[in-house]
Amino acid sequence: MKSEEVTFKSGVSDELKSLIRG
């Protein structure tokens, strides 16, 4: 995996978590 892909996926997961909490 590219470092960019890891950063993108981690960022998306963070957004999903915040949406679920909200």
Secondary structure by P-SEA (a helix, b strand, c coil): ccaaaaaaaaaaaaaaaaaaac
